[in-house]
Amino acid sequence: MANNYIFSQWIQTDGPYGTINVSAIIRHDSFIFVAGTCGFFSSDNIRSRWNIKAPITFSTNAMSGDSLFYGGSYNGINMIDLSRTEINPVPLGLDYLYINTISGSDSCLYAGALTGGFNKSVGFSDQWQQYNNGLPTDTGYIPPKFGGGTYLIRNVYSIANNSQFIFAGTQRGIFRADPDDLVWESKNAGLPLNKVSLIFISDNDIYICIEDTIYRSNDNGESWKDLFVSQSEITSINVINDVLFITMRGAGIYHSDNDGITWKPFNNGLNDLQVNIIEKTDTTLVCGTCSGGFYYFEQGMWKENNTGIICSSVRSITTTSDAVIANDNDDVYILDNGNKWSIISPDVPKSYFGSLASMGDTVFLSVDYTTSSYPFDQPFIMYSPDRGNTWKNLINPVPFVRDDAYGIYCDDSRLYAFEDEIMYYTDDLGSTWHQIILPFNYCNQFVDFLVYHSHPFAAACGNGEFIKLDTNEDWILSNTGLPVDRPLNGLAYCNDVIYTYVDVYGIYISMDDGNTWNQCTNGFNLEYGYGIHSFAESGHDLFITTVNGVYYTGNDGGNWDLINSGLINKSVSDIVVFDDTLYVGTYDLGYFGKYGDGIWKCAIKDIPVSVPDIISRKTAIHIFPNPAKDYIQISDPASNGSVLISVTDLSGRKIFTKVLINNELNVSELKEGAYIISIISDELSGSDILIIDR
C-alpha cells in the first residue's frame, strides 16, 4: 500500500551552522547557486540569505542550457533542471564508477573516472560508451580468495574541450583526441609524466596542473611552458577580465594581470585560505572555501555571506524545562528565542561529542577521546546543571572503557551508560555504579535501549533479540511474534505500546510489556535499512525518525503517515517535543558524518491528524451488525495469531485498542456516532466505518 501523506510544514531553524564547504558556484539567469558537502543552495542576491534547494552533494559539474549535470564518488551522473529545482534530480547512469570530472559539449557529456577512464554519453541520456584507445593503463590485481587474476585500470582525472580537440588528464600526463574518433595521443613534450589534476581552457590557451605546477600551451598541447609554482595544492584556475586567477588549499588566491609573469596574493579579508573555486557573477568576484563558505569581493576586500548555508550533522537533541540543546561532532548548542543556536560546548579534549540526555534540568554529554598513547581510548561523560553555562565531570567515571563514546539514557533519577555488551547505571551522578551486562547467549552489542513503565528494555544485535530486565537484573528474551531471522533496528514507546522495527518486515507493536508482538506496517515503507532512529511522543501521538523522514501514528500503529512537507533533507536523526513544537536533526548519508542541514522545527498543531484510507482497505474486514449498539461481530479475520482491534473517532484520535475474543467485540462504551475501526493482525490490516446507533 502507498504511504499516506499528511501536510505539515517543517521550517529550518537558523543553525547550528557547522563547517561550511562551498566547492561549486553556478550562475543561471537571475539566480546564483552554490554547492558543497551539505547541499545545493540558491539566492537572487549574493548579499542576501541562501535557501536550500536539495541535499545533494557533488565534486564535479557541467552546464548545458537549464540543465546542471553533476557527479561524485559512486553516485553516478545526475541532472537537475535549474529552472525547476523543486523537481527531483534525474539519474543518468555510471553509478558503478567513481566520477572525477564532467565536461560537456552541445550534444553530449564526457566523464572521467577512476579505473573506468574516459566515458561519453549518447546524447544527454543514461547510455554511455568508453573510449580509452591510446590512454595509459595500469594493472589491478584480484586477490586469490576472490578468484585471482588481473585487470586494466585507466584513470582520467580531468577533461576539457575546445572547438577542435578534447583533452584528458591521466595518471601519466595529458592526452588529446579528435571528438569524431576519440583515439588518444600523448601531448606531453617537456612535461613530467605525472597526474594531471586540472585542465582549464580560455580562448587559445590551455592550462594544466601537475602536482604543484601550472603549465600553459597556446598550440593545442604541442608545447608547454611552466607558469606558476604554488605553495600548496592547486584547486582551480580561471581567467576573469583578462586577469589570471589561481586558488589553492592553504595559500588562498593568487592573481596575475600580466599574463603570468608576476603573481600577487588576493586574500584581503579572506579568513579561510583553503579556497576551492573563484568565479564572477555580474560584476562581482565570488569564491568558495573549505570551511569559511561563500565570499564576495567588494570595496577592495572579501566579505563573507553564509546566511542560510547550514551544514551541521546533528547527532542528538534533548530538552530541559526551558531549553532545547543539541550537538554535532564538534560542538554543543542551545536554542535561543526559538530559532537561533548558540555554542555552549565544554572546553575539553575530545575526538568528538557523542550524544546528549537530560534528567530534569540536568544535561549529560558523552564525549569520545582517543589519544596516541596507551590507554588510547578514554571516553567520558560530563553534566551541566545550568543549561551549559558550566560543565562538570561525574563524581566517578564510568567503570569500563570501549573504543567509542558511551551511549547514554536517562530515566527518572538514573543515568545509564552503555557500549557494546556492557552497561552500567548510577543513581547518584557517578558516586556508585551498578553493572548490567548482556550475557553470552545474546549478541554482544546493545542496538537500542529504553525504559518503559520503569522497566529496562533493549534490542541486542542478534536476530529477534528483544530482551527485558527482570527483578533479578537478568536479561530475558521476550520476542513472541517477532521475526527471528533478523535483528531489531530501533525501539520506541507511546502510551501503553512498545514499538520496534525489523528490516524487511517493518514495524511491530506490543501492548503487554513486550510479551507478545503484532506487525503494524500500514503506510510504513518496508525498504531495507530504515529502522527507528529516534522517537518523541505527545499525548496519544507518536513520531519516529527514519532515513526517509518523520512518520506519525495517532492510533497505536494502526496506520502510519509521513510528515515530510518542507523537510528538504529527509535523513533525520533525533527528534524531541518542546513547547508543542517538534524539532528534528538532519545528517549526511555517511551517518552522523560532518555535514547535514541543521535542525528543523514544526508546530504539532500544524500536523492534521490523518483519517485512514477507508475505501482501499474496506474489503479486508467485515463488521456486523453495522449500525451497532453494544456488541459487534468481525467475521473470520483469518489470523493464526492474536488480533487487535483499534477504534478511533473520525479525526483519528484513539478511543481504545482491544484484543478480539471469539470474533466478538464489546462497544457499549462508545457514544452514538461514527467511528473508524481497524484490525491489526499478522495476516490482515484493514479498516471500516462503524456506526453506533441506539
Secondary structure, DSSP 8 states (H G I E B T S, - for coil): ---EE-----EE-B-----B-EEEEEEETTEEEEEETTEEEEESSTTS--EEEE----SEEEEETTEEEEE-BTS-EEEEETT-TTS--EE-S-TTSEEEEEEE-SS-EEEEEETBEEEEESTTSS-EEE--TT---EEEE--GGGT--EEEEB-EEEEEE-SS-EEEEETTEEEEE-TTT---EE--TTS-SS-EEEEEEETTEEEEEETTEEEEESSTTSS-EEEEE-SS-EEEEEEETTEEEEEEBTTEEEEESSTTSS-EE--TT-S--BEEEEEEETTEEEEEESSB-EEEEETTEEEE--TT-------EEEE-SS-EEEE-SS-EEEEETTTEEEE-------SEEEEEEEETTEEEEEEE-B-SSTT-B--EEEEESSTTSS-EE-SS--S---SS--EEEEETTEEEEEETTEEEEESSTTSS-EEEE--TTS-SSEEEEEEETTEEEEEESSBT-EEEE-TTS-EEE--BTS-SSSBEEEEEEETTEEEEEETTTEEEEESSTTSB-EE--TT----TT----EEEEETTEEEEEETTEEEEESSTTSS-EE--TT-S---EEEEEEETTEEEEEE--TTTS-S----EEEEEGGGS------HHHHGGG--EESSSBSSEEEE-----SS--EEEEEETTS-EEEEEE-BTTEEE-TTS-SEEEEEEEE-SS-EEEEEEEE--
